[in-house]
Amino acid sequence: MLFRSPLQPVKMRADKPPWMTEAIQKLIRARETAHKRKCKSYKVIRALVQRRIRASKRSFVNETLNKNTDTKTWWNTVKKLTNQAKDNSMPDSMIIDGTKLSPSEFSKQINDFYINIGGTALPSTVNITPDSERELQPISIGEAKILLKKLDTSKATSKEDFPAWVSKSGCEDMCIPVHNILNCMLSSCEYPDMWKRAQVKPAPKTQSPSSFKEYRPISLLFHLGKVAEQVIINKMRSRVDEIVNQQQYAYQPLVSTTDALLQLTDDWTSILDQQTSVKFIQNACLDFSKAFDRLDHSTLISKMLNYDFNRNVIMLVKSFLTDRVQCVKHNSSFSDYCPAFVGTPQGTKLGPILWLIYSNDFNIDNFSKVQYADDTTIYKPVKTFSDNVSDGIKQAVEWSKCNNMLLNNDKTVILNVAFSEKDGMSNPINFDNTDIVPSDSAKFLGVTVDKTLTFSQHVSSVLSKCNSRIFLMKQLKQMGMNSNGLLTFYKTNLKPVLSYACPAWYTFLADKDKAELERLQKTATKIIFTDTELYEERLSLLNLTPVNDFLFSTAEKYFSKISENSSHPLFSRIRFNTFKTSSRKPVKYRTEICRTEKRKKSFFQFFMRHFN
């Protein structure tokens, strides 16, 4: 009987490192030969190889990084040296569900998979008549020129397209024909057919994907099509801003994931502080499977009509969605083009805006919610064990069925937020015949939230990410990178990780967690300046502030930004003092009488007290 090992995808080695020379390669071959023959000279050759590699790395770093002022080249080189450069190549043979597929078979089958994700819905049959009273105003040549200048030339485009840099650099000449095409699109309410052709590139979600669902479909589109999409967005933006609820924080001006997290923490602490009968806040983090790929065109058009969008805009959106075709590119192999009747391509500018409209009527009775694109959290205060989020999940399932969506029960997370461990105990929640046990922590938009709002687990996660980058800093130091380069690496690779969404969690931190964050920066500055023992001196030489001062300042500025903008969705949470006070120092904000320390530490209460 012939036994065979399991099939595994094989990935070819990348090109040789940039510091590798022909002389070192010869020495490596000699080392390998000496090792095979067990020669006494093996250790001598091995030591020589190590010395030559170190010297070559130092020379390369000195010439290409320490003396290089081109930012893009500098960063590309750093990524190669630290093995952070993305390898977008895929193995020629793919193993899917235990079956080995050739490039052409893989391209065809995964394209069929993508096409059928959202079901076999027919094209939209909703009849729309043009609105002669609200015709879409044409754009000027100047507007067309501005749109061309804003093109991102780093983005990949379809194989049938010409390079985006041609349109950007030649905008003076290109703006007139592009202006004519776009105005023709606006007057006819017809999106050009050529720009509806998408070349899909499967992007692996995991290191070794074994099924089609572990690949994310990224659509490569015509760059002028993205210009056209921006024109459509500009025509419908004002109406979108009017109808989209304030609990949706994605693709909206002035707001971000930080604001979504601030709403959550503020609501949680407020309820638990004021209502003593509440045991905990129960949260259900819902995940819609393939939300953008399952968007039903007829349902979207009907919703846009109900929201009273300009009918000419609706006709244009319908044209944008109708008669789309796509193929899949796998290395040098392409599948045939197939029609896509459901969904909106991932990679379009218009797709996210259409999702805002599509999901705007997702409301759960007797529950609060926070949304960021298709990431949705519903929550409610719980007074008894029988009172939980199961009813909210049932409502979410019903909405999903009516809107061609699918809730993923495997990714649904339950989190009970309380001010003490014993108060956060509850029974499992049954969802689709599966018991979901409440978790001790959950990840909300990149921030790990524990059930007592200490954010210690988030700090641990941040430190883990940063420590791996500290190791890369040490490697670059050994290669001979100067202090300016190391400082740049720290500011761009570590500080953003340290400070991400910090207004939502920093004020809750215990002193020990703050000390851990400070220790990380101490280590980083020690790598940059080994000659100086005192941390304060290193900060002065590098023009840095202590981490905790930086995080506090970032959160402080964020509060000021919200307080100065009355149109911000969280502005109403800041209470301004309208009463005259007898004290010499006027009180600007009216704070709550907080029963608990957690409420005092919440973002809005903390900084209103701070500024008072």
C-alpha positions, 0 to 999 in steps of 0.5 A, a space after each residue: 500500500 502506498 501512503 501519501 502525506 497530506 496535500 499542503 500548499 507550497 510557497 516559493 521563497 522570495 527573492 534574495 535579501 537586498 543586502 545579499 552579495 554574490 561573495 556571501 552566497 558563495 560562502 554559504 554554499 561552501 558552508 553547506 558543503 563543509 557541513 555535509 562532508 563534516 569538514 573541520 573547516 565548517 565552524 570557521 566558514 560559518 563564523 566567516 559567513 556570520 561576520 560577512 552578513 553582519 558587515 553587509 547589512 551594516 553597509 547596506 543600511 548605511 547607504 540606503 537608509 541612513 543617507 536616504 531622504 526618500 520616505 517611500 523608498 526608506 519604508 519599503 527597505 525597512 519592511 524588507 529588512 524586518 520581513 514586514 513586506 507583504 507578499 501578495 503572491 499565491 502558490 500555483 496549486 491550491 488545496 481547497 477542502 482537501 482537493 488540489 486545484 490548478 490555477 484555472 480551476 481555482 479561479 473558476 470555482 472561487 468565482 462561482 463561490 463569490 457569485 453565489 454567496 448572496 443567493 440567486 436573486 434576480 436583477 432589480 425590477 423596481 420601476 423608477 421614473 426620472 425626476 425632471 424637477 430635480 435634475 442632477 447638476 453637471 460638474 465643471 471642468 475644474 471639479 473634474 480636474 480636482 477629482 483626477 488630482 486626488 486619484 490614488 495611484 498606489 491602488 491596483 486597477 483592472 487588467 483592462 485599465 490604463 495606469 491611474 498615474 496617466 490620468 493624474 499627471 495628465 489631468 490638464 488634458 484628461 479633465 475635458 474628456 472625463 468631464 464630458 463622460 461624467 456629465 453624460 452619465 449624470 444627464 442620462 442616469 446611466 453608469 458606463 458599462 465598461 466600468 462595471 467590469 471587476 477583476 477580483 483578487 482573492 486575499 487570504 484571511 488566514 495564513 494557510 486558507 483551506 476553503 473558499 470562505 477564507 479568502 476575501 474578494 477584493 475587486 480591482 476596478 477602473 480608476 475612472 470608475 472610482 472618479 464617477 463613484 465619487 461624483 455620485 456620492 457627492 450628489 447623494 451625501 447631503 441626503 445620506 447625512 440627513 437620514 443615517 442614524 447617529 449610532 452609525 459611526 462608519 463612513 461619516 464625517 467627523 466621527 470614527 471608531 473612537 466615538 463608537 467606543 465612547 458611546 458604549 463606555 459612557 452608556 455603560 457607566 451611566 446606567 450602572 451608576 444611576 440604576 442600583 437595581 441593574 445587575 449588569 449591562 448585557 452586550 451582544 456583538 453581532 456579525 453579519 456574514 458577507 454583508 456587502 456581498 449579500 446586499 440585495 439590489 431590489 431591497 436597496 432601491 426600495 429603501 432609497 425610494 422610501 427615504 425620498 432620495 432624488 429619483 435620478 440618483 436612484 436610477 444612477 445607483 440602480 445602473 451602477 449595480 445592474 449588469 455587473 460582471 466579474 472575473 477572478 485573477 489567480 497569479 497569471 490565470 483568469 476565470 471567465 467573466 460572470 454576472 453578479 446579481 447580488 452585493 456590491 463589490 468590495 473596493 468601490 467607494 460607493 459600496 460603503 455608502 449604499 450599506 449605510 442606507 441599506 442597514 439604516 432601518 436595523 432597529 432593535 426594540 427596547 435595546 440600545 445599539 452602536 454600529 460601525 459599518 456591519 459591526 453591530 453591538 446591541 445592549 440593555 440593562 439586566 435586572 433579573 437573570 430572565 432578562 437578557 439579550 435573546 429577544 434582541 438577537 431574535 429581532 436581529 435574525 428577523 431583520 436579517 431574513 427580511 434583508 437577505 443577510 445572515 447572522 453568524 452565530 459562531 462569531 456572536 459574542 456576549 459580554 456582561 459589563 458590571 463594576 464587580 466580578 460577582 455582578 456580571 454572572 449570567 446564564 448562557 444565551 441560546 442562539 440558533 440551538 447553540 448556547 453562547 456563554 458570556 465571555 470575560 472580554 470582547 473585542 470592540 473595534 480593535 479594543 479589548 474590553 473586559 467585563 469590569 472596565 479595567 482595560 488591563 487586557 487591552 493594555 496586555 494586547 497592546 504591549 504584546 504587539 509593541 514588544 514584537 516591534 521592539 524586537 524589530 527595532 533591536 534588529 535594525 539597531 544591530 544592522 547599523 540604523 542611526 538614531 533618527 531612523 530608529 526614532 521614525 520607526 518608533 513614532 510610526 510603528 509603535 506610538 499609533 498602536 499605543 494610542 489607538 482609541 485611547 480616549 475611550 480607555 485611558 482614563 479607566 487605567 490603573 497605575 500599574 497598567 500606566 506604568 507598563 505602558 511607560 516601561 515600553 517607551 523606556 525600552 524603546 528610547 534605550 535602544 535608540 540612545 544606549 549612552 544615556 541612562 536617565 529616561 528623562 534625558 533620553 526624552 529630552 534628546 528625542 523630543 518625546 513626552 512620557 507616554 502617559 502625558 501623551 495619551 492624556 493629552 490626546 484624550 484631552 484634545 479629543 474632548 475639546 474637539 467634541 465640545 467645540 462642534 455642536 454637530 458631533 453626535 456625542 456633543 449632547 453628552 457634554 453638559 455646559 453650565 448655564 447658571 451663574 456661580 458665586 465663585 471667582 472661577 467660573 464653572 464651564 461644565 455641569 457634571 453629574 453627582 457620581 455614585 461610583 469611581 468608574 463613572 467618575 473615570 468615564 471620558 466625559 465626566 472625567 474631562 468635564 471635571 478636569 476643565 472645571 
